[in-house]
Amino acid sequence: KKSLELDPTFTTARLYLATAYMSQYIPGAESPENLKMAQTAMDEFLKVLEVEPNNSVAIASIASLYFHQKKFDEAEEWYRKLIEADPNNKEAYYTLGVIAWTRSFQERMKARADLGMKPEDPGPLKDKKIREELKAKFLPIIDEGIRNLEKALEIDPEYDDAMAYLNLLHRERADLMDTKEEYEKEIEIADNWVDKTLETKKIKAARTQSVEAIGITE
């Protein structure tokens, strides 16, 4: 704070201050004090952007604050700004994919429950009218989410979290298909992503163990 009093445009100090406020914010806690902490952090990050409009740390932090407050419209807007400032930011593309799944999942599961379908029952959704309504509302969102996750994997081919959400989004897509054959095709794609996720996790774990073993022998 003293550094900022001497030089209000000292963005490094303001970033540290904003990050300190953000670290005290507890996602999911709705107390006035906690929400005030999030807002204070956001205000400081916005002041950084007044001086450095493309500061990717500030943009990413604002996006994250909105995401953890479940303000998904605002989070999407800021993650898109982050991609403009930092086109190779895999976390931005990944989180846009997570938001797409979050938007679709709850309504799809409610539709299943309303139709008397258990989560494990094979799809697609039995009622054509409901299926068409959800398809019109969510299929473009799901498809964009898939594209964003695929972009994250272009940046990092071993990004197993992105693989896991590709599995989930293809399961969302499956329930909106018109035929059993289309449903099964999407489920097959989803299952392949599950296998790929597990395979990648094993490869990364083995690599870590190998590096640690080398460190021990040295």
N, C-alpha and C positions, 0 to 999 in steps of 0.2 A: 504493500500500500504506500509506503514511504517513497519507493522508486517512482510510483505513478504520480504522487503529489509533486515530485520534482520534474517529471516529464510525462504528461498524460498520454503521449503518443508512443511510449515505450511498450511495444506490443509483447515482447518476451515476458516482461513482468506481469502484464495483464493476463496473458495466457496462463502463467503459473497461478495467478489469483483465481481465475475462472475455473481452472482444473482443481484447485483446492476446494472451492465451493462444490463442484460437481462430485468430488470424491465423498462428500458428506451426504449427498442425496441418496436415499434408499429407494430403489425402484419398487413400486407397488404400495408403498406406505402413503396413506392419504392425509396425514396430519398437516395442519396449516404450516407448521414449522418446516416440514420436509418439502412441501410444495414451494414454499418461499425460497428454500435453498436452491431448488432447481431453477426457479425464475431468476434468482440473483446470479447464478452461474451463466444462464442464458444471456442475461443483460451484459455481462462482462465479455462473453464471446462475441456478441453483436458489436460491442465497442471495438474489439480487435478488427472486425470486418469493416468498420468505418475507415480504418487506416490501411488495412490490407484486405481488399475485397475477396481475394482468392486464397486466403489462408485456409488450407485444407484441414488443419487441426481444429480450428474454430468451427468450420462448417460441419465436419464429422461429429463434433461434440454436440452441436445443436441438434443435428439429425438424431443422434443417439438419445438425447434427453427427450425429444418428442416420441421416439419409438418406445422408450421405457415407460412413458406416461400413456401409452396406447393411443396417442394422437396420430393415427396412421396417415391421414391426409397431409398433415404438416411434415411428418417424417419422410414421406415419399418426396415431397417438394424439396426438402433439404438434401436427401440422398441423390436426387437428380442434379442439384447444384454441386454436390461433391464430385459427381462424375464429370461435370463440366470443368471443374478446377483440377481434377486428378483422374483422367480417363482410365488409368490402370488400377484404380482402387477396387480390389476384388470384394472387399467387405460391403461396399455400397451396392454393387450388383447383387450380392448374396442377400443382403437385408431386404432389398426390393422383392426378391423371390419369397422370403419369409413372410413379408406383409401380404403378398398375393395369396399364399396358402392360408394365412390367418383369416383373411376376409372370406374365403370360400368355405373353409372347414366347418365353422359353427353352423352356418345355414344349411349346408349339405347334411350334416348329422341330424339337425332338427327335422329336415325333410324325411330322412330315413326313419326317424322315430315316429313321425306323424303317419307314415305309411306302414308302420308295424314291422319295419326291417331292422334287424339287429346289425350292429357294426360289422360283424363277421359274415353276414349274408351276402352272397354274390349279387352284383348289380347287373345292369344299370338300375337307376331309380325306376320303380314299377309304374308310376303314374306319368303318362306322357305330358300332360299339361304342366305339372310341377317341374318335370325334367326340362321342358322347353323354357319355362320361366327362369329357372336357375342357369340354364345354358346361355340364354340371352344376357343375363346379368353377370355371370362369372367366367364364361369360357374365354372372352378376350383378356380378362385379368389373369387367368391361369396361364394362357399362352404367352402373355408378356412376362409373367414370372418365370416360366420355363426358359424363355430367351435370355433373361437376365442371369439366371443360374448358369446357363451354358456359356455366357460371356465371362462369368467368374471363373469357370473352368478353363476357358481359353487363356486367361491370365495365369492361373495356377492349376495345372492338370491334376494335381494331387489334393485338391481342395475337397476333402471328404465330407465336410458339412454341406457344401453345395450339392454333392451327389445325393446325400440323404434327403434333401428337400426336393430334388428332382424326382426321387421315388415318391414322395408325398404328393407332389403336384400332379404326377401322372395318375395317382389314385383318385385325386379330385376329378381329373379329366374323365377317368373311366366311368364314373357314375353318371356322367352327363351324355354318354354316347347313346345312340339310338338302338343299337343291336347288341346281342350277346357277343358276337364275333368282335365288334369294335371294342367292347368292354374288355374282353380277354386279351386283346392286343395291347391295350394300355396297361393292364395288370402285368403282362409279360415284360413290358418296358420298365415298369416300376420294380419288378423283381430283379431285373438285370442291374438296376441301379443299387439295389440292396447288396447284391453280390459284389459289385464294383466298390461300394463303400467299405465293406468288410475287408476285401482284398487290399485296398489302399491303406486302411488302418494297420493291417498286419505288416505291410511293406515298410511303413513309416516307423512302426514299433521296432521291427527288426533292425532298421537302420540306426535308430536311437540306441538300442542295446549294443550294436557293433561299435558305435562311436564311444559309448561309455566303457566298453571292454578295452578298447585301445587306450583310453585315458587311464584306466587302472594299470595296464601293463607298462605304460610309460612312467 
